[in-house]
Amino acid sequence: MAHTASRTVVRGRGRRHPLVATLMALPLAVLLLVVFDGWETVTLQASSVGEMLGR
């Protein structure tokens, strides 16, 4: 039996900038909104969060 060592790949700082993460997730979020017709839910949640933040 051969022993294989697992290697950990380290990339840069290890964390993505929040804007990059948002841009990566945005297309999937839009697709899910269109497929499941969730526009009303998104607007309701956004308005609730806005009220909670006082805006």
C-alpha positions as CSV (number, residue, x, y, z in Angstrom):
1,M,0.0,0.0,0.0
2,A,1.4,3.4,-1.0
3,H,1.0,6.3,1.3
4,T,-0.1,9.5,-0.4
5,A,0.3,12.8,1.5
6,S,-2.6,15.2,1.2
7,R,-1.6,18.7,0.2
8,T,-3.3,21.9,1.2
9,V,-3.5,24.5,-1.5
10,V,-3.1,28.0,-0.1
11,R,-4.4,30.9,-2.2
12,G,-3.3,34.4,-1.4
13,R,-4.9,35.7,1.8
14,G,-7.5,33.0,2.1
15,R,-10.5,35.3,2.0
16,R,-12.3,37.0,-0.8
17,H,-13.3,40.6,-0.9
18,P,-17.0,40.9,-0.1
19,L,-17.7,42.6,-3.4
20,V,-16.1,39.7,-5.3
21,A,-18.2,37.2,-3.3
22,T,-21.3,39.2,-4.0
23,L,-20.6,39.3,-7.8
24,M,-20.0,35.6,-7.8
25,A,-23.3,34.8,-6.0
26,L,-25.5,37.4,-7.8
27,P,-26.1,35.4,-11.1
28,L,-27.3,32.4,-9.1
29,A,-29.5,34.5,-6.9
30,V,-31.1,36.2,-10.0
31,L,-31.6,32.8,-11.6
32,L,-33.3,31.4,-8.5
33,L,-35.5,34.5,-8.3
34,V,-36.7,34.0,-11.9
35,V,-37.2,30.3,-11.7
36,F,-39.1,30.3,-8.4
37,D,-40.9,33.7,-9.0
38,G,-39.7,35.1,-5.7
39,W,-39.7,38.9,-6.4
40,E,-42.4,39.6,-3.9
41,T,-40.6,37.7,-1.2
42,V,-37.4,39.6,-1.9
43,T,-39.1,43.0,-1.8
44,L,-40.9,42.1,1.4
45,Q,-37.7,41.0,3.1
46,A,-35.7,44.0,1.9
47,S,-38.4,46.4,3.2
48,S,-38.4,44.5,6.5
49,V,-34.6,44.8,6.8
50,G,-34.8,48.5,5.9
51,E,-37.4,49.1,8.6
52,M,-35.3,47.3,11.1
53,L,-32.3,49.4,10.2
54,G,-34.4,52.5,10.4
55,R,-34.3,53.5,6.8
